Amino acid sequence: MRLTVLGTSASCAGPGQACAGHFLQAAGARVLFDCGNGVLSNLAQLEDPTALDAVFLTHNHPDHYADLYCLQALVRYAPAGPAGPIPLYVPGDLFGRAQCLLSERGAREFREAFVPVQLVDGQSVSIGELTVTPFEVPHTAPTYALRAECAGTSLCYTSDTAPGERALRAARGVDLLLAEATLPEQYSGAAPHMTASEAGALGREAGARAMALVHIWPTNDRELMARLASEAFGSAVLVAEEFDEYDITPVNGRDDS
């Protein structure tokens, strides 16, 4: 599997950044985990967005799906004619709620651009040889961490979550953990998010082989976050940047760099 980070910012994008979005390639499958503001532009530098095999949205906060409207326009108004539709895996009533901003015509075209599929806690989805399993985590209800597995490799994207057992069950034993780390340390517990040290502790308890921090408030001190997360994890933790790539291969031939 290859994971390319398309957006690292929480809520609002910092200079040169985008909000939540991750492009996963595995055994020919091309999948997007979240589609926040700025993500589609970054994806287009790597892949034709209309060629996506699926989009997974983790929860109903705009920094995780705002560019879905841009993707709708790209799919419906492609110069060669409408593309898609693209399978869209969504939590709760997000598919219906997302249409509330649109005109009647826009809502109709939104429904034509995507095929909605409801995410269910613990119920795996197959995209070719790739398996994605959503695990409900504590944030806004419902929010899902996503665990991806293919050819003996695994990764977990926590989405937004407080630390605890529900995030842990999604992350156990993964080769790569993409952990949100929204909060500065002094705000631990102030919101259902993690600090860098809490994310590192989650990775250690889960037994993750490697980890990187994502969903970071734009003004956070990223060097400090890397140090605190590494201390809690027990080995080096990267603070992800846009277009970082992580190649995940089986243990006897891995290169998580």
C-alpha positions as CSV (number, residue, x, y, z in Angstrom):
1,M,0.0,0.0,0.0
2,R,1.1,3.6,-0.6
3,L,-0.5,6.4,1.4
4,T,0.0,10.0,0.3
5,V,-1.0,12.8,2.7
6,L,-3.0,15.5,0.9
7,G,-4.0,17.6,3.9
8,T,-2.6,18.0,7.4
9,S,-4.5,21.0,8.9
10,A,-7.3,20.9,11.4
11,S,-10.4,23.0,10.8
12,C,-8.7,25.7,8.6
13,A,-5.7,25.2,6.4
14,G,-2.4,26.9,7.2
15,P,-0.2,28.5,4.5
16,G,0.4,26.0,1.7
17,Q,-1.6,23.4,3.5
18,A,-5.0,21.7,3.1
19,C,-7.4,20.1,5.5
20,A,-8.1,16.4,6.0
21,G,-7.4,14.1,3.1
22,H,-5.4,11.0,2.4
23,F,-4.9,9.1,-0.9
24,L,-4.5,5.4,-0.6
25,Q,-3.3,3.1,-3.4
26,A,-3.4,-0.6,-2.9
27,A,-3.3,-3.5,-5.4
28,G,-4.7,-1.2,-8.1
29,A,-7.4,0.4,-5.9
30,R,-7.4,4.2,-5.6
31,V,-9.2,5.4,-2.5
32,L,-9.6,8.8,-0.8
33,F,-10.0,9.0,3.0
34,D,-11.7,12.4,3.6
35,C,-12.0,15.3,1.2
36,G,-11.5,18.5,3.1
37,N,-10.9,22.0,1.7
38,G,-7.8,22.0,-0.6
39,V,-7.6,18.3,-0.9
40,L,-8.9,18.0,-4.5
41,S,-6.3,20.4,-5.9
42,N,-3.5,18.3,-4.2
43,L,-5.0,15.1,-5.4
44,A,-5.1,16.4,-9.0
45,Q,-1.3,16.7,-9.0
46,L,-1.1,12.9,-8.5
47,E,-4.2,11.3,-10.0
48,D,-7.3,12.1,-12.1
49,P,-9.9,12.5,-9.3
50,T,-12.6,11.1,-11.5
51,A,-10.7,7.8,-11.6
52,L,-11.2,7.3,-7.8
53,D,-12.6,3.9,-6.9
54,A,-14.1,5.2,-3.7
55,V,-14.3,8.1,-1.3
56,F,-14.6,7.5,2.5
57,L,-15.9,10.4,4.7
58,T,-15.2,9.9,8.4
59,H,-17.7,12.4,9.9
60,N,-19.9,15.5,9.4
61,H,-17.4,18.3,9.8
62,P,-16.6,20.5,6.8
63,D,-12.9,20.3,7.1
64,H,-13.3,16.6,6.2
65,Y,-15.7,16.9,3.3
66,A,-15.9,20.5,1.9
67,D,-14.1,19.6,-1.4
68,L,-16.8,17.0,-2.1
69,Y,-18.7,19.8,-3.8
70,C,-15.7,20.4,-6.1
71,L,-15.5,16.7,-6.8
72,Q,-19.2,16.8,-7.7
73,A,-18.6,19.6,-10.3
74,L,-15.6,17.8,-11.7
75,V,-17.5,14.5,-12.1
76,R,-20.7,16.0,-13.5
77,Y,-19.1,18.6,-15.9
78,A,-16.1,16.7,-17.2
79,P,-15.4,17.9,-20.8
80,A,-15.8,14.4,-22.2
81,G,-19.2,14.1,-20.5
82,P,-20.3,13.1,-17.0
83,A,-17.9,10.7,-15.2
84,G,-18.6,8.5,-12.3
85,P,-20.6,7.9,-10.3
86,I,-18.1,7.4,-7.5
87,P,-18.9,5.2,-4.6
88,L,-19.1,7.4,-1.5
89,Y,-19.0,5.8,2.0
90,V,-20.6,8.1,4.5
91,P,-21.5,8.2,8.2
92,G,-25.0,8.8,9.4
93,D,-27.1,11.2,7.4
94,L,-24.1,13.1,5.9
95,F,-25.1,12.4,2.3
96,G,-28.5,14.0,2.8
97,R,-27.2,16.9,4.9
98,A,-24.6,17.8,2.4
99,Q,-27.3,18.4,-0.2
100,C,-28.9,21.1,2.0
101,L,-26.5,23.7,0.7
102,L,-27.4,23.0,-2.9
103,S,-30.3,24.1,-5.2
104,E,-32.7,21.4,-6.4
105,R,-30.7,21.0,-9.6
106,G,-27.4,20.9,-7.6
107,A,-28.8,18.3,-5.2
108,R,-29.9,16.1,-8.1
109,E,-26.5,16.3,-9.8
110,F,-24.9,15.6,-6.4
111,R,-26.9,12.3,-6.3
112,E,-25.9,11.6,-9.8
113,A,-22.2,12.1,-9.0
114,F,-22.0,9.7,-6.1
115,V,-23.4,6.3,-5.0
116,P,-23.8,6.6,-1.2
117,V,-23.0,3.6,1.0
118,Q,-23.6,3.8,4.7
119,L,-20.7,3.1,7.0
120,V,-21.4,0.6,9.8
121,D,-19.2,0.2,12.9
122,G,-17.0,-2.9,12.4
123,Q,-18.5,-3.8,9.0
124,S,-15.7,-4.2,6.4
125,V,-15.9,-2.9,2.8
126,S,-13.9,-4.4,0.0
127,I,-12.5,-2.3,-2.8
128,G,-10.8,-4.9,-5.0
129,E,-8.1,-6.5,-2.8
130,L,-8.3,-3.6,-0.3
131,T,-10.4,-4.0,2.8
132,V,-11.5,-1.0,4.8
133,T,-13.2,-1.3,8.2
134,P,-14.8,1.6,10.0
135,F,-14.6,1.8,13.8
136,E,-16.8,4.3,15.6
137,V,-14.7,6.7,17.8
138,P,-15.7,9.5,20.2
139,H,-16.0,12.8,18.4
140,T,-19.2,14.1,16.8
141,A,-21.6,11.3,16.4
142,P,-21.0,9.3,14.3
143,T,-17.3,9.5,13.5
144,Y,-15.3,6.6,12.2
145,A,-11.6,5.7,12.3
146,L,-10.7,3.8,9.2
147,R,-8.5,0.6,9.2
148,A,-7.2,-0.4,5.8
149,E,-5.7,-3.9,5.1
150,C,-4.2,-5.3,1.9
151,A,-1.7,-8.1,1.1
152,G,-0.6,-8.5,4.7
153,T,-0.2,-4.8,5.4
154,S,-2.3,-2.4,7.5
155,L,-2.8,1.2,8.4
156,C,-5.2,3.1,10.6
157,Y,-6.4,6.6,10.1
158,T,-7.9,7.7,13.4
159,S,-9.9,10.6,11.9
160,D,-10.9,13.0,14.8
161,T,-11.1,11.3,18.2
162,A,-10.4,11.5,21.8
163,P,-7.9,8.9,23.1
164,G,-9.3,5.7,24.5
165,E,-10.4,2.1,23.9
166,R,-12.4,2.8,20.8
167,A,-9.5,4.4,19.0
168,L,-7.3,1.7,20.3
169,R,-9.3,-1.1,18.8
170,A,-9.0,0.4,15.3
171,A,-5.2,0.9,15.6
172,R,-4.0,-2.4,17.2
173,G,-1.0,-3.8,15.5
174,V,-1.0,-1.7,12.3
175,D,2.0,-1.1,10.2
176,L,1.2,2.7,10.0
177,L,-0.9,4.8,12.3
178,L,-2.1,8.2,11.1
179,A,-3.1,9.8,14.3
180,E,-4.8,13.1,14.8
181,A,-3.1,15.5,17.1
182,T,-5.2,18.6,17.1
183,L,-4.6,20.0,20.5
184,P,-1.6,21.7,22.2
185,E,-0.7,19.8,25.3
186,Q,-2.2,22.4,27.7
187,Y,-5.6,21.8,26.2
188,S,-5.7,18.0,26.8
189,G,-9.3,16.9,27.4
190,A,-10.8,20.3,26.4
191,A,-12.3,18.7,23.2
192,P,-12.7,15.2,21.8
193,H,-9.3,15.4,20.1
194,M,-5.8,14.2,21.0
195,T,-2.5,16.0,21.9
196,A,0.7,14.9,20.4
197,S,1.7,13.0,23.5
198,E,-1.7,11.3,23.7
199,A,-1.4,10.2,20.0
200,G,2.1,8.8,20.7
201,A,0.7,6.9,23.7
202,L,-2.1,5.5,21.6
203,G,0.5,4.3,19.1
204,R,2.6,2.6,21.8
205,E,-0.4,0.9,23.4
206,A,-1.7,-0.2,20.0
207,G,1.7,-1.7,19.1
208,A,1.8,0.3,15.8
209,R,5.0,-0.3,13.9
210,A,5.3,3.4,12.7
211,M,3.2,6.5,13.1
212,A,2.7,10.0,11.8
213,L,0.7,12.9,13.2
214,V,-2.1,14.6,11.1
215,H,-5.0,17.0,11.7
216,I,-2.9,19.6,13.3
217,W,-4.0,23.1,14.3
218,P,-2.1,25.5,11.9
219,T,-0.3,27.4,14.7
220,N,0.9,24.4,16.6
221,D,4.6,24.0,17.2
222,R,5.3,20.9,15.0
223,E,8.8,20.3,16.1
224,L,7.6,20.2,19.7
225,M,4.8,17.9,18.7
226,A,7.2,15.5,17.0
227,R,9.4,15.4,20.1
228,L,6.5,14.8,22.6
229,A,4.9,12.2,20.4
230,S,8.2,10.4,19.9
231,E,8.8,10.3,23.6
232,A,5.4,8.8,24.3
233,F,5.6,6.3,21.4
234,G,9.1,5.1,22.1
235,S,10.6,5.8,18.7
236,A,10.6,8.5,16.1
237,V,7.2,10.0,15.1
238,L,6.8,12.1,12.0
239,V,4.6,15.2,11.8
240,A,3.1,14.7,8.3
241,E,3.3,17.4,5.6
242,E,1.4,17.7,2.4
243,F,2.5,15.1,-0.2
244,D,4.4,13.0,2.3
245,E,4.3,9.4,1.0
246,Y,4.4,6.2,3.1
247,D,5.1,2.9,1.4
248,I,3.8,0.1,3.5
249,T,5.2,-3.4,2.6
250,P,5.1,-6.7,4.5
251,V,7.4,-6.9,7.6
252,N,10.1,-8.9,5.8
253,G,10.5,-6.2,3.2
254,R,9.0,-3.0,4.6
255,D,10.0,0.6,3.9
256,D,7.8,2.9,6.0
257,S,9.4,6.0,4.7
